[in-house]
Amino acid sequence: MAYALVVQFPVTGTLGTDADFDLRTQLERELSAALAAAGAGECARGRTESGRMSVTVDAVADPHAALRLVTAVLTRLSALHRATVLLETRGGDDPDAVTRQVVWPVPAARVA
């Protein structure tokens, strides 16, 4: 199985504000450093479109460990409350098939 995490935020307008862009670039830098230090994945370049910005974490071997790092970075940036994190799973018979599920905020059905 191959995994990726996608961190998403709503932005103001179609392409966001300067503050939205600054947050995205800071998130990219800090995620890159944290992921590299832990060997937990690689931060891909983010993008902003259609009122949403996204930053992707690729090459994730352990989704739970990578999610802990992502939420820790988002907490340091005071941005966790704005974020949605999706887990993308690739694999099986069709390598082009991607399954996505929300892993942050924790879906209500999964809260114990």
Secondary structure as GFF3:
##gff-version 3
##sequence-region A 1 112
A	DSSP	beta_strand	2	10	.	.	.	ID=ss1
A	DSSP	alpha_helix	18	38	.	.	.	ID=ss2
A	DSSP	beta_strand	42	43	.	.	.	ID=ss3
A	DSSP	beta_strand	47	49	.	.	.	ID=ss4
A	DSSP	beta_strand	52	60	.	.	.	ID=ss5
A	DSSP	alpha_helix	63	76	.	.	.	ID=ss6
A	DSSP	three_ten_helix	80	82	.	.	.	ID=ss7
A	DSSP	beta_strand	84	90	.	.	.	ID=ss8
A	DSSP	beta_strand	98	104	.	.	.	ID=ss9
A	DSSP	three_ten_helix	108	110	.	.	.	ID=ss10
###
